C-alpha cells in the first residue's frame, strides 16, 4: 500500500468512553473536542477528535478510512488488527429487527408501521402511523410514476443524486424525523426538465439554449443548505412548480424533498425549492 502522511498526533482511547455536553470522559481523563484542522496530503479532511493531555485522539477506524488501510476486531480474543495491505472496509453492523435501509439508487421507499430509521444522531426512529401516506396533507391520493421525458433529458444538467439520510430533532418535546425522499426529488427534477423543453427561452431547435459562454442556462442542485431560505409546499403540485419555472426560467434551482414524521406519525412530504 502506498505510504500516506497525516499531519496530526493520533491515539486510541481504550475502555469506556462517555460523551455529553461537548466533552468526553475516558479512563478518568477529561477530554475536550479538538479545534484543530486535519489535512491528508494537503487536503482538508473531517475527523472527530478529542484532546487529552495535549494530544489529539481519534477513532482508529476513521484514520483507516482516511488513509485506506484495513481495521478489524476479533471479539473472541478482544484484539484489533491493522491491515496495511488491505483496503478499508466499513464496519458491519449487526442487523436490528425492523431496521430498514433507505434506497441509495433513488428508488421509492414506502414506510410501514414498525419500520426503524437510522438517524444522523444514532437514533433508531420508529414509525408508528402511516395512515396519511396516501392522503398526503390534503393530497388527492397516492402519487403515480415519475414524469416521462417530453424532451431529451440527456442534454440537460445531470446533478448527482444525494445520499439517503434521516435527521432527528426534538422540538418542544415533540420527536421529529425528517427523511430525505430522493425519489420525490427526482419527480421535481424531471418535472423541471420537461418545463425546460416546453419553454422557448430555454429550449430551441431540439436542444437547450446555452449562455454565451456555452454553459447551461438552467442548472440544478439537489440539496439546500440549512442556512439558505427557500420556498416549500405540499402536497405535490406539478402546475405550481412549472409556473414558478416559467416566471424565471434561467438560474440555478436547488431542490430537496423530505418526509416529515412527528412522534412516529407520518405528517407530510415537504417539497423545497430555491431559485438562485
Buried (B, 14 or more C-beta within 10 A) or exposed (E): EEEEEBEBEBBEBEEEEEEEEEEBEBEEEEBEEBEEEBEBEEEEBEBEBBBBEEEBBBBBBBBBBBBBBBBBEEEEEEEEEEBEEBEBEEEEEEEEEBBBEBEEEBEEBEBEEEBBBBBEEEBBBBBEBBEBBEEBBEBEEEBEEBBEEEBEBEBBBEBEBBEBBBBBEEEEEEBBBBBBBBBBBBBBBBBBBBBBBBBEEBBEEEEBBEEEEEEBBBBBBBBBEEEEEEEBBBBBEEEEBBEBBEEEBBEEBBBBBBBBBBEBBBBBBBBBBBBE
